[in-house]
């Protein structure tokens, strides 16, 4: 892999200065879950990466003058769980819960997802039907662009070189309106075969306004204006819904590829729009009034940077807590956290399988949340709290209850996936001490096991949750 400089500016002006310095030979990085893969594979060969994680102006969730404002560096995990988003934009929260896997959602940002400009982006359809405006800043100033004008083709958007997407601004929900999002694909990990979102406003049983969008059925996420015009002014009856379904199938422009055929995409998109409209009608409500939980938790964001003896864009002295101990080490700009854990500290329980954030074997906890260490730049670990599988061992080398449960229930076979699986379990049980089987399967959906059918793993996690709950009662 070609080496590169890695910058961590703390203001937009500083970031703009760096892009000017490199004259098109640098790339911005948000969460990096797509960018780092492209760099690893040689698809991108930048001279420098410019991380946007440290710019406070790009962070957080807030309500301003009747609008919901998401900083572009807001994580999908925050959108999935934030009370204001759940109330104000439930379709977006649903879409967030379907992005990739838990480890990716703990790092990936909404802005990065949009700038990736994939036709299948899960976040695009709900944002489009809500009438979202994007705020874009650059050396020449700031401008606002309707999200429907942002995408220009697969992987292409309207931003100029050096510009940064700074905010996603969503209007307040109107009276008697509802929304819904649906996705066709595997439970987790996979890119959507197709996805769709509907926003509808009713008045005396008649559709006053309607917006419909679909993804993975054209070169960009599409607004289905023809279907919207057909629905507007009509009573949404059971007899009308099949007609809507047929018109959706006629308006989309999908292709056949390795994930699906053109005909199936037409069919399933029509079905999803029909079902999303039914769900949106069931969820009609007025504008939200709650302001609780409008800020994104600070723990997801970098702390104030420390200044090392060797700091430069190519190497840096990072200080962080590793399994309860304060450590420091010099890292190179192109190294990932998994490299540091395995090669520098010799914590080889952290495995590297795919190197692309798909298998989950490299999962560790960073500030209590599961992340794929193979995609987590070593520069970004500065000031963090990191726990690996080795950090779970208690006094007298006693295993953690999760580890014991895996052994007792046959959740360990070849063992390669086990450390990552256990770390994901620890993160799950921290959030949900009494998980259902569905919670468990979602919680480990970013971890692949090729030995089992996951049955023993699920049973292991159930037992671990019961043991931990019993220990909590008796302690």
CORLIN-V368089 format. One record per residue. N is the residue number from 1. PSI is psi in whole degrees, 0 to 359 (999 if undefined). NEAR is the number of other C-alpha atoms within 8 Angstrom. D_CENTER is the distance of its C-alpha to the mean C-alpha in Angstrom with 2 decimals. Layout:
n psi near d_center
N PSI NEAR D_CENTER
N PSI NEAR D_CENTER
//
This chain:
n psi near d_center
1 132 6 25.51
2 137 5 26.78
3 155 7 26.59
4 159 11 25.25
5 150 11 25.39
6 115 13 22.37
7 149 9 22.59
8 70 9 21.00
9 153 12 22.48
10 7 10 22.58
11 159 10 23.36
12 321 8 22.79
13 321 7 26.45
14 320 9 26.10
15 317 12 23.23
16 323 12 25.42
17 323 8 28.32
18 320 9 26.59
19 324 13 25.70
20 320 9 29.34
21 319 6 30.57
22 351 10 28.87
23 54 7 29.75
24 1 9 26.92
25 12 9 26.60
26 156 12 23.51
27 139 10 19.81
28 148 8 17.30
29 130 11 14.21
30 253 12 11.14
31 335 10 8.73
32 5 12 10.73
33 335 11 8.82
34 316 7 10.73
35 316 8 13.50
36 328 9 14.72
37 316 11 15.18
38 324 10 17.19
39 315 12 19.19
40 321 8 19.94
41 357 8 21.11
42 6 9 23.20
43 326 7 21.71
44 136 7 21.32
45 64 7 24.21
46 156 10 23.89
47 336 10 26.43
48 147 12 23.91
49 137 13 20.23
50 104 14 19.66
51 135 12 16.85
52 6 14 15.85
53 332 11 14.59
54 1 11 18.10
55 106 11 18.78
56 329 8 19.01
57 343 7 19.54
58 6 12 15.95
59 150 12 14.64
60 164 11 14.77
61 131 12 15.09
62 163 9 18.67
63 128 10 21.25
64 118 7 23.86
65 43 4 26.85
66 6 7 25.36
67 147 10 22.05
68 123 13 18.57
69 124 12 17.24
70 122 12 13.69
71 146 14 13.85
72 339 14 11.97
73 13 16 10.64
74 134 16 9.20
75 151 12 6.05
76 326 15 3.79
77 320 12 6.20
78 318 10 8.90
79 321 13 8.67
80 326 14 8.79
81 352 9 11.76
82 130 11 13.53
83 321 9 16.99
84 319 12 17.63
85 317 13 14.63
86 325 13 15.65
87 317 9 19.16
88 325 11 18.87
89 64 11 16.12
90 329 11 15.71
91 325 11 14.69
92 321 15 11.58
93 320 13 10.84
94 316 10 11.66
95 319 14 9.44
96 321 14 6.33
97 347 9 7.96
98 1 11 8.33
99 118 12 5.24
100 245 11 6.65
101 171 11 7.65
102 319 14 7.82
103 320 14 8.41
104 316 13 5.50
105 337 14 3.26
106 351 13 6.49
107 322 13 6.61
108 146 14 4.33
109 155 14 5.80
110 322 12 6.81
111 318 15 9.98
112 322 14 9.19
113 318 11 7.71
114 318 11 10.97
115 339 10 13.12
116 333 9 12.38
117 40 14 14.30
118 137 9 13.88
119 336 14 16.10
120 8 14 13.78
121 125 14 10.64
122 330 13 9.56
123 339 12 9.19
124 309 10 12.63
125 312 18 15.09
126 322 16 14.58
127 324 12 14.67
128 317 12 17.69
129 342 14 19.60
130 4 10 19.30
131 39 10 21.08
132 145 13 18.51
133 139 11 19.85
134 134 13 18.14
135 126 13 19.86
136 132 14 20.52
137 148 12 22.60
138 182 10 24.71
139 334 8 28.04
140 0 5 29.91
141 195 6 28.31
142 146 8 25.76
143 161 7 25.34
144 138 8 23.55
145 127 10 22.50
146 139 10 21.86
147 333 12 18.62
148 343 7 20.96
149 3 8 22.61
150 318 10 19.66
151 135 12 19.14
152 353 9 22.21
153 174 10 21.55
154 118 9 19.33
155 9 9 17.58
156 142 10 19.75
157 178 10 19.50
158 2 8 22.18
159 143 8 21.43
160 159 5 24.36
161 133 5 24.44
162 347 10 23.63
163 157 11 21.84
164 133 8 18.58
165 119 11 16.38
166 328 14 16.86
167 153 13 16.04
168 118 13 15.05
169 120 12 18.06
170 126 12 18.40
171 157 10 21.98
172 144 10 23.25
173 141 10 23.61
174 167 9 27.21
175 144 8 29.75
176 41 10 29.76
177 155 16 26.41
178 162 13 23.70
179 160 18 20.48
180 154 14 18.53
181 139 15 15.83
182 151 11 16.35
183 139 12 15.02
184 124 9 17.31
185 188 10 16.29
186 168 7 16.08
187 323 6 14.70
188 171 11 11.77
189 311 11 10.93
190 151 8 12.89
191 147 7 12.53
192 137 14 13.99
193 319 12 17.77
194 156 15 17.67
195 163 17 15.98
196 149 17 17.71
197 148 17 17.82
198 135 17 21.05
199 132 15 22.28
200 142 15 25.95
201 129 14 28.62
202 153 11 31.84
203 112 8 35.33
204 43 4 38.11
205 2 7 36.51
206 143 11 36.01
207 116 15 32.86
208 315 10 33.08
209 152 9 29.88
210 136 12 27.22
211 133 13 24.18
212 134 16 22.63
213 151 15 19.93
214 150 15 18.86
215 159 18 16.69
216 20 15 17.75
217 24 17 21.33
218 178 12 22.31
219 341 8 21.81
220 163 15 19.43
221 134 16 17.78
222 138 11 21.06
223 132 11 22.72
224 78 13 25.46
225 325 8 28.24
226 317 7 31.01
227 320 12 29.71
228 315 11 29.04
229 325 7 32.66
230 322 8 33.93
231 324 11 32.33
232 133 11 33.29
233 3 8 36.53
234 156 8 36.63
235 129 7 36.62
236 92 10 33.75
237 163 6 35.91
238 331 6 35.33
239 332 6 37.54
240 330 8 35.47
241 317 10 32.12
242 327 9 33.24
243 319 8 34.40
244 316 13 31.01
245 315 13 29.47
246 321 9 32.03
247 326 10 31.53
248 312 14 27.77
249 329 11 28.62
250 333 7 31.18
251 330 9 29.08
252 160 11 26.00
253 64 7 26.52
254 171 10 24.65
255 168 8 25.62
256 130 9 26.30
257 195 7 24.27
258 339 5 23.48
259 335 6 21.05
260 169 9 23.39
261 161 10 26.55
262 317 10 27.16
263 321 7 29.15
264 319 8 26.64
265 318 13 23.90
266 312 15 26.46
267 310 9 27.40
268 330 10 24.06
269 319 15 22.82
270 317 14 26.01
271 316 9 25.58
272 319 12 22.04
273 318 15 23.26
274 311 12 26.27
275 323 8 24.38
276 323 15 21.87
277 319 13 24.99
278 316 8 26.65
279 319 10 23.78
280 321 15 23.60
281 328 11 27.37
282 342 7 27.14
283 21 9 24.86
284 134 11 27.03
285 173 9 27.21
286 186 9 28.06
287 144 9 26.22
288 147 8 24.47
289 344 4 26.44
290 138 6 24.44
291 11 7 23.28
292 147 6 22.17
293 42 8 19.00
294 345 11 18.29
295 141 7 17.30
296 141 11 14.16
297 133 8 15.36
298 337 5 16.86
299 340 6 16.25
300 346 7 12.71
301 160 8 14.48
302 144 12 17.28
303 178 6 20.73
304 134 5 23.66
305 146 7 24.24
306 152 8 27.23
307 116 6 29.77
308 169 8 30.84
309 333 6 34.16
310 18 8 32.86
311 130 10 29.97
312 172 6 29.53
313 350 9 26.89
314 332 11 27.86
315 152 11 28.25
316 145 15 27.54
317 114 13 28.71
318 141 14 25.80
319 128 13 26.63
320 171 13 24.51
321 126 12 25.17
322 112 11 25.09
323 42 10 25.97
324 359 8 27.77
325 137 6 29.67
326 127 8 29.47
327 162 8 29.29
328 148 8 29.33
329 154 7 29.34
330 132 9 29.41
331 152 12 26.51
332 153 10 26.37
333 333 15 23.80
334 3 11 22.75
335 148 10 22.30
336 165 12 19.22
337 322 13 19.19
338 323 13 20.24
339 316 10 23.27
340 316 12 24.29
341 316 12 24.11
342 314 12 26.05
343 321 8 28.41
344 311 7 29.16
345 355 7 29.10
346 35 7 29.80
347 83 10 27.34
348 4 7 27.18
349 332 9 25.71
350 113 16 22.32
351 158 12 22.40
352 115 9 21.00
353 284 8 20.92
354 330 7 18.86
355 13 9 17.72
356 11 8 14.66
357 24 12 12.08
358 324 10 13.25
359 333 11 16.19
360 1 15 15.11
361 337 16 18.66
362 10 15 17.78
363 131 16 15.76
364 172 17 17.04
365 128 14 16.48
366 116 11 15.81
367 40 9 16.95
368 355 9 16.77
369 145 10 13.17
370 134 14 12.59
371 157 14 11.40
372 108 13 12.55
373 344 12 15.54
374 344 13 16.28
375 6 14 13.55
376 108 13 14.10
377 136 12 16.90
378 327 14 19.98
379 329 11 20.72
380 355 7 17.71
381 350 12 19.07
382 125 12 21.88
383 3 13 22.48
384 170 12 19.98
385 117 13 20.91
386 133 13 20.29
387 129 14 21.45
388 178 14 22.16
389 328 13 23.97
390 334 9 27.22
391 355 8 26.48
392 344 9 26.70
393 130 10 30.40
394 193 8 32.67
395 143 5 36.28
396 26 4 38.68
397 30 6 35.94
398 133 7 35.03
399 154 10 31.85
400 149 9 29.07
401 328 9 29.42
402 317 14 26.29
403 316 9 27.96
404 319 10 31.24
405 322 13 29.82
406 320 14 28.39
407 314 9 31.86
408 332 8 33.78
409 9 10 31.89
410 27 10 31.68
411 353 13 27.93
412 124 9 28.78
413 264 7 30.28
414 331 6 29.91
415 352 7 27.67
416 320 7 25.42
417 346 13 22.20
418 314 9 23.54
419 315 15 22.54
420 321 16 18.81
421 318 13 19.26
422 321 11 21.13
423 322 14 18.69
424 323 14 15.91
425 318 13 18.74
426 317 9 19.62
427 320 12 16.23
428 311 11 16.44
429 338 11 20.05
430 319 7 19.48
431 321 6 17.29
432 90 7 19.43
433 336 10 22.89
434 69 8 24.19
435 148 11 21.61
436 172 6 22.61
437 323 8 22.50
438 318 7 19.60
439 317 8 17.71
440 312 13 18.75
441 324 9 17.74
442 322 8 14.19
443 330 11 14.17
444 16 11 15.38
445 344 11 13.64
446 10 14 12.13
447 122 13 15.78
448 138 10 18.40
449 127 8 22.09
450 3 5 24.80
451 323 6 27.74
452 175 8 27.20
453 16 7 26.23
454 354 8 24.02
455 311 7 26.77
456 327 12 28.13
457 315 12 24.75
458 317 11 24.02
459 322 10 27.58
460 317 15 27.17
461 322 13 24.24
462 313 10 26.28
463 317 9 29.22
464 319 12 27.35
465 322 13 26.11
466 318 9 29.73
467 315 9 31.20
468 322 10 28.96
469 319 10 29.76
470 319 8 33.45
471 324 8 33.38
472 321 7 31.93
473 319 6 34.82
474 347 5 37.49
475 999 4 36.36
//
